[in-house]
Amino acid sequence: MDAREAALRRAHDHAVRWLASLADRRVPARASVDEIVRALGAELPDDPSTPADVVDLLATACEPGLTAFPSGRFYGFVVGGTEPAALAADWLVSAWDQNCVMRAVSPAYSAAEDVAGAWLLDLLGLPSTGSVGFTTGATMANFTCLAAGRDTVLRRAGWNVDRDGLTGGPAVHVIAGESRHMAIGMALRYLGLGKPDLVKADDQGRIEPDALRHALTAGGQSPTIVILQAGDVHSGAFDPFVESIRAAREADAWVHVDGAFGMWAAASPRYARLTAGCADADSWATDAHKTLNVPYDCGLAIVRDPSAVRAAMGERGDYLIQHEHGDPIDKVPELSRRGRAFTAWAALRSLGRSGVADLVERLCAHARAFATGIAEIDGATVLNDVVFTQVCAEFGSDERTDRVLARLLEDGTAWISGSTWHGRRVMRISVSNWSTTDDDVRRTLDAIRRAAVNV
Ligand SMILES: *Cc1c(COP(=O)(O)O)cnc(C)c1O
């Protein structure tokens, strides 16, 4: 066995052991950063080590400091797990080490991107001629889509960003709901667009169409971008797309939807109504590493008019070999990057259409089970309408809610984060992992009940 094969076998053994531990391990990490630094060895060694030994050291040093993100009992933030086919495919992506910039140089990658992209548009109910770019996550997907929007609305106003930049050009009026995700602010900052004009949202975080109409009128004739949301991180709520997009169209605005996890409702016949009208937007950002459960990292930047994103992101290089019909480089900000479409293809091929729908429906059913179970706990109240995968609850006072959360983390059965919503401390549950079972939900509810006793 050569050194490379030995290292790969060792990595495989450690990976299988890690995955097998997920069923019963504590979900929070046991060790601190400092402890892991010591275990990894803070000093750069003078001499080389054998690859298999390096893998052993990495795995054993890090094990106590790993959080069980892929566990069926991790409900923090919005975090997916790793579908088996997608995880295995991702190993191949590293072994194949394809540079995915050009169609002519990795036909296999471009084929996977074409096929997975078409499947995604179909599943999400989006225009079949749209462009699907594979980014690191929804933050960069939002960035990509909003870059296409920015350049398009300015072009319509007679201003060429590509040639002249933003200085001296017309101001772009960017409108977003007050409950937008922080990633929207990041993307706008990177794009030089500043803070958005925030429009009132209702108690679930849905943008109010009348307030949106008012903001559109107040902007006069400025080039305008409207940012809507499919899936609020606290409530899971969806903006009213039909009315909002109609209003935005009347003002000739570019409409973008941040659907990092919520876009996947469209893939389930039972939940597709939540995204009704959403397909009439100009661009959509979503994640494959959340609801689709591919390993990190994979976001999707989808743009109705491929020429708009190509104008914002594409580039010609003398030393590249470029295709007349466009290349992967035309759809995302990066040049060199890993073959994320292989992994997304594997997840989709493994699940099939019914498997994706079933996945979404299972996540939603678990979220409802959490809401029912928590509502039965003395002093606990579920604060949101549980329409999708998110549940927010409080335990009588901010202090008690924080104490319950702290005890729950100490207990270690599950990982659930706190947040502040409408000025109150809340327990925030996001069910996003394919492997979560009814038993995981039962064990977690038991742990929440234990944490809520006598605090
Ligand atoms: C997670 C999330 C993002 C950011 O996605 P990343 O993949 O972390 O970059 C943006 N918007 C919403 C609604 C999200 O839930």
Ligand as a Chemical Component Dictionary entry (heavy atoms), coordinates in Angstrom:
data_LIG
# 
_chem_comp.id                   LIG 
_chem_comp.type                 NON-POLYMER 
_chem_comp.pdbx_formal_charge   0 
_chem_comp.three_letter_code    LIG 
# 
loop_
_chem_comp_atom.comp_id 
_chem_comp_atom.atom_id 
_chem_comp_atom.alt_atom_id 
_chem_comp_atom.type_symbol 
_chem_comp_atom.charge 
_chem_comp_atom.model_Cartn_x 
_chem_comp_atom.model_Cartn_y 
_chem_comp_atom.model_Cartn_z 
_chem_comp_atom.pdbx_ordinal 
LIG C1 C1 C 0 -28.353 30.519 6.268 1  
LIG C2 C2 C 0 -29.002 31.679 5.611 2  
LIG C3 C3 C 0 -28.273 32.566 4.816 3  
LIG C4 C4 C 0 -26.769 32.477 4.681 4  
LIG O1 O1 O 0 -26.393 31.268 4.127 5  
LIG P1 P1 P 0 -24.891 30.704 4.207 6  
LIG O2 O2 O 0 -25.000 29.422 3.495 7  
LIG O3 O3 O 0 -24.574 30.562 5.665 8  
LIG O4 O4 O 0 -23.990 31.680 3.538 9  
LIG C5 C5 C 0 -28.965 33.569 4.160 10 
LIG N1 N1 N 0 -30.287 33.691 4.290 11 
LIG C6 C6 C 0 -31.042 32.871 5.071 12 
LIG C7 C7 C 0 -32.516 33.073 5.154 13 
LIG C8 C8 C 0 -30.418 31.831 5.758 14 
LIG O5 O5 O 0 -31.138 30.989 6.508 15 
# 
loop_
_chem_comp_bond.comp_id 
_chem_comp_bond.atom_id_1 
_chem_comp_bond.atom_id_2 
_chem_comp_bond.value_order 
_chem_comp_bond.pdbx_ordinal 
LIG C1 C2 SING 1  
LIG C2 C3 SING 2  
LIG C2 C8 DOUB 3  
LIG C3 C4 SING 4  
LIG C3 C5 DOUB 5  
LIG C4 O1 SING 6  
LIG O1 P1 SING 7  
LIG P1 O2 DOUB 8  
LIG P1 O3 SING 9  
LIG P1 O4 SING 10 
LIG C5 N1 SING 11 
LIG N1 C6 DOUB 12 
LIG C6 C7 SING 13 
LIG C6 C8 SING 14 
LIG C8 O5 SING 15 
# 
